[in-house]
Amino acid sequence: MSSTRIHASAVELSTSATPVWVDPASLPDQGDISSTAGNAPDYVKQLNYNTFFSYGVGDAECFGYKAGKDVKFVDVTVDRSLEHHGRMEATTIAEVVVNRGMLNGAGMLHGGCIAYLIDNTPLVVLGLMQGANGVGVTQGLNVQFHSPASLGARIRIISTSVSFGGRVMTSRCEVINKDSGRIIASALLNKMQPAMSKL
């Protein structure tokens, strides 16, 4: 599928008669995709950043700002999985250095902050590639904590889509210490499209 056709699908999403909860194409440009690797089209990389910053980070007074403002998406890749009969999968890799605003009282990366970082998934990317809305709201998040991370640790958040249905979407994630290779946390995340009538 060409990027022009995919881009047209995303435009159709933003102009369709069915209202969507969040349309990534309507958000202001944020983040820098110039060093983002991966085979996803540039416009998908940009809309992924726009969605992350608009809804995951917010302004300086928002909860996510201190933890999210320095997150960099280093890779955004979309492939067809042979083991899943050609189903399209998206993977995003983000990196951030643990700062003071991300710590708990013991000086380690807070579990709630880990959950926040995991909640920003590749489902937006997969939705854009399929001409659907992949933003959704979190329905369930199951996190396993494996090892701590301290101030200054460079962490890598690797998230891969698992399923993408009409209402429910799932991704899996691993948070890794980039320098030591130790796994910090792993997770399974479910999101759903809210009914517009209930918003």
VENCOR-V429139 format. One record per pair of residues at least 4 apart in sequence whose C-alpha atoms are under 6 Angstrom apart, sorted by the first residue. I is the first residue (numbers start at 1). J is the second residue. D is the distance in Angstrom with one decimal. If there is no record, write none. Layout:
BEGIN
[[I:J:D] [I:J:D]]
END
This chain:
BEGIN
[[3:7:5.9] [6:129:5.9] [9:131:4.6] [10:128:5.8] [10:131:4.9] [12:16:5.6] [14:23:6.0] [24:47:5.7] [24:51:5.7] [29:50:5.5] [30:50:5.2] [31:49:5.7] [36:74:4.5] [36:75:5.2] [37:74:5.9] [37:75:4.4] [38:75:5.0] [38:76:4.8] [38:77:4.6] [39:77:5.1] [40:76:5.8] [40:77:5.2] [40:78:5.8] [50:54:6.0] [51:55:5.8] [52:56:4.8] [53:57:4.7] [54:58:5.4] [57:64:4.6] [57:65:4.7] [57:68:5.3] [58:62:5.7] [60:65:5.5] [64:68:5.5] [65:69:5.3] [66:101:5.4] [67:102:5.6] [71:95:5.7] [71:96:4.8] [72:94:5.4] [72:95:5.3] [73:93:5.8] [73:94:4.1] [74:93:5.7] [74:94:5.5] [75:92:5.7] [75:93:5.0] [76:91:5.9] [76:92:4.6] [77:90:5.7] [77:91:5.3] [78:89:5.7] [78:90:4.4] [79:88:5.7] [79:89:5.5] [80:86:4.8] [80:87:5.3] [80:88:4.3] [80:89:6.0] [81:86:4.9] [81:87:5.5] [82:86:5.1] [89:161:5.6] [90:122:5.8] [90:126:5.5] [90:160:5.7] [90:161:5.5] [91:122:5.7] [91:159:5.5] [91:160:4.3] [92:122:5.5] [92:158:6.0] [92:159:5.4] [93:157:5.6] [93:158:4.6] [94:156:5.7] [94:157:5.1] [95:155:5.6] [95:156:4.5] [96:154:5.9] [96:155:5.6] [97:152:5.6] [97:153:5.6] [97:154:4.4] [98:151:5.2] [98:152:5.0] [98:153:5.4] [99:151:5.7] [102:109:5.7] [103:107:5.4] [103:108:5.1] [103:109:4.5] [103:110:5.1] [104:108:5.6] [104:110:4.8] [108:149:5.6] [108:150:4.6] [109:149:5.4] [109:150:5.9] [122:161:6.0] [123:127:6.0] [123:134:4.9] [124:134:4.2] [124:135:5.2] [127:131:5.9] [127:132:4.6] [127:133:5.0] [127:134:4.3] [128:132:6.0] [136:191:5.6] [136:192:5.0] [136:193:4.6] [137:191:5.2] [137:192:5.5] [138:191:4.3] [139:190:5.4] [139:191:5.0] [140:189:5.9] [140:190:5.1] [141:189:4.6] [142:187:5.4] [142:188:5.4] [143:186:5.8] [143:187:4.4] [144:185:5.5] [144:186:5.3] [145:185:4.4] [146:184:5.0] [146:185:5.3] [147:184:4.6] [154:177:6.0] [154:178:5.5] [155:176:5.6] [155:177:4.6] [155:178:5.2] [156:175:5.6] [156:176:5.2] [156:178:5.8] [157:174:5.9] [157:175:4.6] [158:173:5.5] [158:174:5.3] [159:172:5.7] [159:173:4.3] [160:171:5.5] [160:172:5.5] [161:171:4.2] [162:170:5.3] [162:171:4.8] [163:169:5.5] [163:170:5.1] [164:169:4.4] [165:169:5.7] [167:192:5.2] [167:193:5.0] [168:191:5.7] [168:192:4.3] [169:190:5.7] [169:191:5.1] [169:192:6.0] [170:189:5.5] [170:190:4.5] [171:188:6.0] [171:189:5.3] [172:187:5.6] [172:188:4.5] [173:186:5.5] [173:187:5.1] [174:185:5.8] [174:186:4.3] [175:184:5.4] [175:185:5.1] [176:182:5.8] [176:183:4.4] [176:184:5.3] [177:181:5.2] [177:182:5.4]]
END
